[in-house]
Amino acid sequence: MMGRLAIYPGSFDPITNGHVDIIERGLMVFDRIIVAVLENPKKDPLFTTKERMRMIQDIFAGQKEVEVRSFDGLLVDFARAQRTNIVVRGLRAISDFEYEFQMALMNRNLDPGIETFFMMPNVKYSFLSSNMVREVASLGGPVEGLVPEVVARKLRARVKIRKRAKT
């Protein structure tokens, strides 16, 4: 038997310590978690899908319970293809709830068997988002403690490259 498999979808551009917290605590509930990195051609990500996947793989190296895959299209289709009906989502604040609630209900409408589990991050990450991390980094601020070290290094390097390209 494979055990309980959950999908944790997101853009993870970049993955933050809040995301890592949700994955690690999710493993206390589920036997395996697929971190599903969304390929969204409408967005202009800081990191490519492959770069985001590689960073997540580096963070969870040696943890066979964490798999990293990319997907595009409907999450419910990806979940079916992975043979699971469980989606994990993080809720930082009440402002996240409305959007996440609508998404969970839409997913259930598309596939009545889909179940969404909401998890709150550790309070020290309740303010943290990928958007905020990118903004702090772009303004030269410290990102240590906000993202894993492998991400911090790549983030600093990417911001330098983008700044040079603008000048």
C-alpha positions as CSV (number, residue, x, y, z in Angstrom):
1,M,0.0,0.0,0.0
2,M,1.3,3.4,-1.0
3,G,-0.2,5.4,2.0
4,R,-1.9,8.7,2.0
5,L,-0.6,11.0,-0.7
6,A,-1.3,14.7,-0.8
7,I,-0.5,17.5,-3.3
8,Y,0.8,20.8,-2.2
9,P,0.4,23.1,-5.3
10,G,1.8,26.5,-5.8
11,S,4.1,28.7,-7.9
12,F,6.9,28.6,-5.2
13,D,8.6,31.6,-6.8
14,P,10.6,31.3,-4.6
15,I,9.8,28.7,-2.0
16,T,9.8,30.3,1.5
17,N,10.3,28.9,5.0
18,G,6.5,29.1,5.4
19,H,6.1,26.7,2.5
20,V,8.8,24.4,4.0
21,D,6.9,24.6,7.3
22,I,3.7,23.4,5.7
23,I,5.4,20.6,3.9
24,E,7.2,19.3,7.0
25,R,4.1,19.5,9.2
26,G,2.1,18.0,6.3
27,L,4.3,14.9,6.5
28,M,3.0,14.4,10.1
29,V,-0.4,13.8,8.5
30,F,0.3,12.4,5.1
31,D,2.8,9.7,4.1
32,R,3.9,11.5,1.0
33,I,3.6,15.0,-0.4
34,I,4.0,16.0,-4.0
35,V,5.1,19.6,-4.2
36,A,3.4,20.6,-7.5
37,V,5.1,23.6,-9.1
38,L,2.7,25.5,-11.3
39,E,3.8,26.4,-14.8
40,N,1.8,29.6,-15.5
41,P,2.8,31.2,-18.8
42,K,0.7,34.3,-17.9
43,K,3.1,35.2,-15.1
44,D,6.6,36.5,-15.3
45,P,8.4,34.4,-12.7
46,L,11.7,35.3,-11.2
47,F,12.8,31.7,-11.5
48,T,12.0,29.2,-14.3
49,T,9.9,26.1,-13.4
50,K,13.0,23.9,-13.5
51,E,14.9,26.3,-11.2
52,R,12.1,26.3,-8.7
53,M,11.8,22.5,-8.8
54,R,15.6,22.2,-8.4
55,M,15.6,24.4,-5.3
56,I,12.8,22.4,-3.7
57,Q,14.6,19.2,-4.5
58,D,17.7,20.5,-2.9
59,I,15.8,21.5,0.2
60,F,14.2,18.1,0.6
61,A,17.2,16.0,-0.7
62,G,17.1,12.6,1.0
63,Q,13.5,12.8,2.0
64,K,11.8,10.3,-0.3
65,E,8.4,11.3,1.2
66,V,8.7,14.6,-0.7
67,E,8.4,14.5,-4.5
68,V,8.6,17.6,-6.8
69,R,6.7,17.7,-10.0
70,S,5.5,20.5,-12.3
71,F,2.0,20.9,-13.8
72,D,-0.1,23.1,-15.9
73,G,-3.8,23.2,-16.4
74,L,-6.3,22.2,-13.8
75,L,-5.2,21.0,-10.4
76,V,-8.0,18.4,-10.3
77,D,-6.6,16.8,-13.5
78,F,-3.1,16.7,-12.1
79,A,-4.5,15.2,-8.8
80,R,-6.3,12.5,-10.8
81,A,-3.1,11.7,-12.8
82,Q,-1.2,11.4,-9.5
83,R,-4.0,9.1,-8.1
84,T,-4.8,11.3,-5.1
85,N,-7.7,13.4,-4.1
86,I,-6.0,15.4,-1.3
87,V,-4.8,19.0,-1.7
88,V,-2.9,20.8,1.0
89,R,-3.0,24.6,1.1
90,G,-1.6,27.1,3.6
91,L,-3.5,29.9,5.1
92,R,-1.5,32.7,6.6
93,A,-4.2,35.2,7.4
94,I,-7.9,35.8,7.0
95,S,-7.1,37.6,3.7
96,D,-6.0,34.2,2.2
97,F,-9.2,32.5,3.3
98,E,-11.6,34.0,0.7
99,Y,-9.4,33.1,-2.3
100,E,-8.5,29.7,-1.0
101,F,-12.1,28.9,-0.1
102,Q,-13.2,29.8,-3.6
103,M,-10.5,27.6,-5.1
104,A,-11.3,24.7,-2.9
105,L,-15.0,24.9,-3.8
106,M,-14.2,25.2,-7.5
107,N,-11.9,22.2,-7.3
108,R,-14.7,20.3,-5.6
109,N,-17.2,21.4,-8.2
110,L,-14.8,20.1,-10.9
111,D,-14.2,16.9,-9.0
112,P,-16.5,16.1,-6.1
113,G,-13.9,13.7,-4.7
114,I,-11.2,16.4,-4.1
115,E,-10.6,17.3,-0.5
116,T,-8.6,20.4,0.5
117,F,-6.8,20.5,3.8
118,F,-6.0,23.9,5.1
119,M,-2.9,24.3,7.3
120,M,-1.8,27.4,9.2
121,P,2.0,28.0,9.1
122,N,4.0,28.6,12.2
123,V,3.2,32.0,13.5
124,K,6.7,33.3,12.7
125,Y,5.9,32.7,9.0
126,S,2.3,34.1,9.1
127,F,3.4,37.3,7.3
128,L,5.6,35.7,4.7
129,S,4.8,35.4,1.0
130,S,6.9,34.8,-2.1
131,N,5.9,38.2,-3.4
132,M,7.2,39.9,-0.2
133,V,10.5,37.9,-0.4
134,R,11.0,39.0,-4.0
135,E,10.4,42.6,-3.2
136,V,12.7,42.6,-0.1
137,A,15.4,41.0,-2.2
138,S,14.9,43.4,-5.1
139,L,15.4,46.3,-2.8
140,G,18.6,44.8,-1.3
141,G,17.1,43.7,1.9
142,P,18.1,40.6,3.8
143,V,16.2,37.4,3.1
144,E,17.9,35.2,5.6
145,G,15.3,33.5,7.9
146,L,12.6,34.0,5.2
147,V,13.8,31.4,2.8
148,P,16.2,28.3,3.0
149,E,19.8,29.2,2.4
150,V,20.0,27.6,-1.0
151,V,17.1,29.9,-2.1
152,A,18.7,33.0,-0.5
153,R,21.9,32.4,-2.5
154,K,20.0,32.0,-5.8
155,L,17.7,34.9,-5.0
156,R,20.6,37.3,-4.4
157,A,22.3,36.1,-7.6
158,R,19.2,36.5,-9.6
159,V,18.5,40.0,-8.3
160,K,22.0,41.1,-9.2
161,I,21.6,39.8,-12.7
162,R,18.3,41.6,-13.2
163,K,19.7,44.8,-11.8
164,R,22.6,44.6,-14.2
165,A,20.2,44.0,-17.1
166,K,18.2,47.1,-16.2
167,T,21.3,49.4,-16.3
